[in-house]
Amino acid sequence: MVLPVGVPVVLLLAAPCVNLGQQRPSLAELLQRFETTTVFWQQFEVAKEIVAAHDISVLPKLQGWLTQEDRSLRGNAAFIYAGLGDPRGFDVIVAILGDRSERRAAHTISSVGLPSVEGQIRQDRYYAAHLLGDLKDPRAVPILVPLLNDTEVNYIVPWSLGQIGDGSAIQPLIQTLSDSNPSMRVLAIYALVELKATDALPRLRQLLGDNERANFDKLESVAEAARDAIAKLQAEPPR
């Protein structure tokens, strides 16, 4: 997914393919990689591999990471906990999302070239909202829906709701099609397609004359996104 201009860059790169016949790393190797990787998106790729190993014996070894000062790294550890069924993981990610404390490591640089705590708070919250989408846990829907109006994180919320795949997000996303920001309208359209939300078709047809453009990727207009969405949703089998 390509994010709009002007928001924190938290895109997670795809994990490298494992060649056929190549031996997968052991849990000990994955744990070592997780603990020595400090770039958050690279560490997240290791976190996904640990979750895929389905071995909860790793959790006690990662407990200290749940209080890591760097919220992105803390969130990656929480993702492992949640992915392996430990409720502490989900709770930690939700806590990061609501955390506006200024006591944190600031890696985000302001427009004047100095570390920005305010910018770091925005990025940490944004990344937590992203992680909730990665988890695909329906419990996150009522937490994320109000954030469709939170300008610090709202650009990632439609994506996360689409990834979770719970139908309770459809009506709030349809309402977001009236957002004053054309980027939010386009992002809501993408999420509704992900959710196969044929209920949105009447409202999408009303947007075919909306020529305002999003500020990311191809600078697509709302009308163009709506036209593509209508074609995809009309191809969906009736529910």
Secondary structure as the mmCIF struct_conf table of DSSP 4:
data_model
#
loop_
_struct_conf.conf_type_id
_struct_conf.id
_struct_conf.beg_label_comp_id
_struct_conf.beg_label_asym_id
_struct_conf.beg_label_seq_id
_struct_conf.end_label_comp_id
_struct_conf.end_label_asym_id
_struct_conf.end_label_seq_id
HELX_LH_PP_P HELX_LH_PP_P1 VAL A 2 PRO A 4
TURN_TY1_P TURN_TY1_P1 VAL A 5 GLY A 6
BEND BEND1 VAL A 7 VAL A 7
HELX_LH_PP_P HELX_LH_PP_P2 LEU A 11 ASN A 19
TURN_TY1_P TURN_TY1_P2 LEU A 20 GLY A 21
HELX_LH_PP_P HELX_LH_PP_P3 GLN A 22 SER A 26
HELX_RH_AL_P HELX_RH_AL_P1 LEU A 27 THR A 36
BEND BEND2 VAL A 39 VAL A 39
HELX_RH_AL_P HELX_RH_AL_P2 PHE A 40 ALA A 52
TURN_TY1_P TURN_TY1_P3 ALA A 53 HIS A 54
HELX_RH_3T_P HELX_RH_3T_P1 ILE A 56 VAL A 58
HELX_RH_AL_P HELX_RH_AL_P3 LEU A 59 LEU A 62
HELX_RH_3T_P HELX_RH_3T_P2 GLN A 63 THR A 67
BEND BEND3 GLU A 69 ASP A 70
HELX_RH_AL_P HELX_RH_AL_P4 ARG A 71 GLY A 83
TURN_TY1_P TURN_TY1_P4 LEU A 84 GLY A 85
HELX_RH_AL_P HELX_RH_AL_P5 PRO A 87 LEU A 97
TURN_TY1_P TURN_TY1_P5 GLY A 98 GLY A 98
BEND BEND4 GLU A 102 GLU A 102
BEND BEND5 ARG A 104 ARG A 104
STRN STRN1 ILE A 109 ILE A 109
TURN_TY1_P TURN_TY1_P6 SER A 111 VAL A 112
BEND BEND6 GLY A 113 LEU A 114
STRN STRN2 PRO A 115 PRO A 115
HELX_RH_AL_P HELX_RH_AL_P6 VAL A 117 LEU A 135
TURN_TY1_P TURN_TY1_P7 LYS A 136 LYS A 136
HELX_RH_3T_P HELX_RH_3T_P3 PRO A 138 ALA A 140
HELX_RH_AL_P HELX_RH_AL_P7 VAL A 141 LEU A 144
HELX_RH_3T_P HELX_RH_3T_P4 VAL A 145 ASN A 149
TURN_TY1_P TURN_TY1_P8 THR A 151 ILE A 156
HELX_RH_AL_P HELX_RH_AL_P8 VAL A 157 ILE A 164
TURN_TY1_P TURN_TY1_P9 GLY A 165 GLY A 165
HELX_RH_3T_P HELX_RH_3T_P5 GLY A 167 ALA A 169
HELX_RH_AL_P HELX_RH_AL_P9 ILE A 170 THR A 176
TURN_TY1_P TURN_TY1_P10 LEU A 177 SER A 178
BEND BEND7 SER A 180 SER A 180
HELX_RH_AL_P HELX_RH_AL_P10 PRO A 182 GLU A 194
TURN_TY1_P TURN_TY1_P11 LEU A 195 LYS A 196
HELX_RH_3T_P HELX_RH_3T_P6 THR A 198 ALA A 200
HELX_RH_AL_P HELX_RH_AL_P11 LEU A 201 GLN A 206
TURN_TY1_P TURN_TY1_P12 LEU A 207 GLY A 209
STRN STRN3 ARG A 213 ARG A 213
BEND BEND8 ASN A 215 PHE A 216
TURN_TY1_P TURN_TY1_P13 ASP A 217 LEU A 219
STRN STRN4 SER A 221 SER A 221
HELX_RH_AL_P HELX_RH_AL_P12 VAL A 222 GLN A 234
TURN_TY1_P TURN_TY1_P14 ALA A 235 ALA A 235
BEND BEND9 GLU A 236 GLU A 236
HELX_LH_PP_P HELX_LH_PP_P4 PRO A 237 PRO A 238
#
